[in-house]
Amino acid sequence: MGIGINERLSRGAGGTLYNSYAMIGASGAVIGVRRKLIPTAPERMVWGMGDGSTLRTTQTDVACVGCLICWENYMPLTRYALYADGAEVILSPTWDEGEVWQATMRHIAKEARAYVVSCSPAMRVGDIPERFAFRSALGGGEEEWFKSGGSMIVDPTGAIVAGPLNDDEGIVYAECEPEVLRGQKWNLDVCGHYARPDLFRLVVDRSEPRAVVEAELGSDG
């Protein structure tokens, strides 16, 4: 399973938060973490920019799982890096919703030949604390939907197999068949036979950035 977290790194000053997603294995231990590369718009007042050290998939007992956080799904090179790392299931937690987002999820599933699981919050006006001034500007009663949700699951053909769950609270389920993953790549494998590495190459720096690099100076330094 996976869960969104505010991650604070222990290295350095330890004062930067990251919009991260933690993968939890069957034993309950954290087996992988993804940091969002680009905080979107006002998110930059809260979270720092992620780095390539977490731009990887996580191998679980059932599948190779990747995660694209919210509008990272609109970053072609970020998507491609996870495709090339073997993503079979792509988790796409988001604040987005609606028909355009659904179309994006379907496109990514077919492009990656992977299952895409998108979860989006369903919120009523009454879920917003009264101390926030913008709540009164929304109008409507406390039971009115402020965010419609739209959580869904898409298979490797681009077909929606569960959801979208709109204006409701619940969980969507779908059976993911390994043979569907393998069968879809015979005619489209964007990191395999449908790639042109002689023309296009993606370079990913997966090193962990450091503010200070120690070096020894020579005697004449």
N, C-alpha and C positions, 0 to 999 in steps of 0.2 A: 504494500500500500504506500501511498505518498501523502504528504501533508505540507502545506505552505508554512513557512516560518520566517521570523525576523532573525537573521543570523548576525552575530557580532563576533568578529575574528579576535582570537586571543593574541595574535602576533601584532607587533607595532604598538601604537597607542591604544588600540582596542576601542576606538570611539566611532567606528563606522559600521552602520547597519547595512545589510544586504537583503534584498527581496529574494528569498531562496526557497527551494523545494527539497525536502528530505525524503529519500526513499527508505522504507523500513522493511526489512526482511521478515521471513516467517518466524525467526527466533525473537523478534522484537528489537533487534539491533539496527542502527542506522547503517545502511550499506552504500549509500551514495547521496551526494548533495549537488544541486544545480543552483548557481547564482545567476539572476537575471542580468544580462549584459548591459542593457540600456534601460534605466528607469524612465518611464514615459511621462513627459510634461511635468505636472506638479509633484510626481513621485520623487523627483530629484531633490526636493526639499527634505526628504526622509532617508532615501536609500542611496548608497554609492553604486558605482558602475562595477559590474562583475568582470571576471577575467576568464581567459581560456583554460585555466587549470581545471575548471569544473565542466567544461563543454565536452562531456562524455556521456555515453550510455551506461546503464547499470545492468549487469547480468543477474537475473533472479532465477528462482527455481523453475519458472514456467516460461519466461521470455526475456529477450533483451529489451530493456525499457529506456526510452529517452524522454526528456521533458522540455517543452517549449513554453515559457511563461508568458502568457498574455500576448502582447504584440510582438514578441520574438517570432511568433508564427508568421509575421509579415517580413521577416528578414531571410531572404533566400539563402545566403551563405551559411547562416546559423542552422537552418534546416538541413542543408546539404551536409554539413559537418556531422550531424547526428545520423543522417541516412548512411553515410560512409562508415560510421562506427557501428553499424549493424542494427539500428533500431527496428524492432518488430512491433512494439506498442509505443505510441507517443502520447504522453499525458500533456494536456493543454489547459491548465487552469487559467481562468480569465475573468476580467470584469466586463468584457464585451458581451454582446448578445445580438440576436436578430438574424435576418435572412443573409446578410452579407457575411457575417461570421460563420453561419452554417455552411455557406458556399466555400469559405476558406477551409474549413475542416474537411469537407468532402474532397477538395482539390489536393490537400496535403496527403490524405489517406491514399488517394490514387497515385499521386506522384511518388510517395515513399513506398507504396505497396505494403502498407502497415495499417494496423488498427489505430485509430485516433480516439482518445477519450477526452472529451471536453467537459469541464465542470464550471458552471457559472452561478453566482449567488442569486437566489430568489429572495427579495426583501420587500417587506411592506413599509409603508410610511411610519407605522408604529414601531418599527424596529430601530428607527433613528432616535438617539437620545434627544430629549427636549432642549438640552443646552446648545445644540447646533442651530444657529439662526436660520439656515437655509431650509430647515424642515418646514417652517410655516409657508415658505414660498412654493412648496410642492402642491399645496392644495389637496383636496380630497380627504377622506376619513382615514383613520389609522389602519383600516383593513385594505386600503387601496395599495396596489402593487407599485412600488418604486422601481424595482428591478425585476424583470420577468423571468430571469434565469435562462433556461434553454440548454441545460446539460444534455449531452448526447454522446452516442458511440457510433463510429463509422467504420465499416470494414474496408479491406484493401482494394475493393472494386470501386469505392467511393459511395457505396450505398449506406444510408442511415439504417442501423439495425436496432437502435434503442433511442427513444426520445424523438425530438427535443422536448424536455419537460418544462413547459411554460406555465407561469402563474400558479405554481404548485410547489410544495415541499416534498421531496422524496428522493429515491435512489433509482438510477437506471442500471439495468443489468443486460449483459449479452454474452453469449458463448463465443469464444475466439478460437477458431480452428487453425492449427498449424499448417494443414495442407492448403488452406486458402492463401496463406502467406507465401508458401513456396510456388504454388501454381500461378500466381499473378506475375511473378518476375520473369517468366519465360519470354514474354514479349516486351517488358519494360523494366529494366533495372538501371536506374539513372546513375548509379555508381559502379555499374558493371558494363555489360555489353552495350548499353545505351549511353555510355559516356564517351568523350573524346579527350582523353588525357594528353594526347599529342597537341591539342589546341588550347585546352582550358585546364588550369590547375588551381586548386584551392590550398593555400598555405595557412595552417592554424598554429598559432603560438600557444601551446598548452602549459607553458612554464608559469610559475606563480610569481607575480611581480613583487619586487622589493624596493622600498624607498631608499635603502642604503645598501651598497655593495662594497664589501671589504676587500681591499687589495694590499699586497705587500709591495712597497716601493723599493727599487734597487738602491745601491749605495750612492749612485749619482742623482737619485731622485730627491 
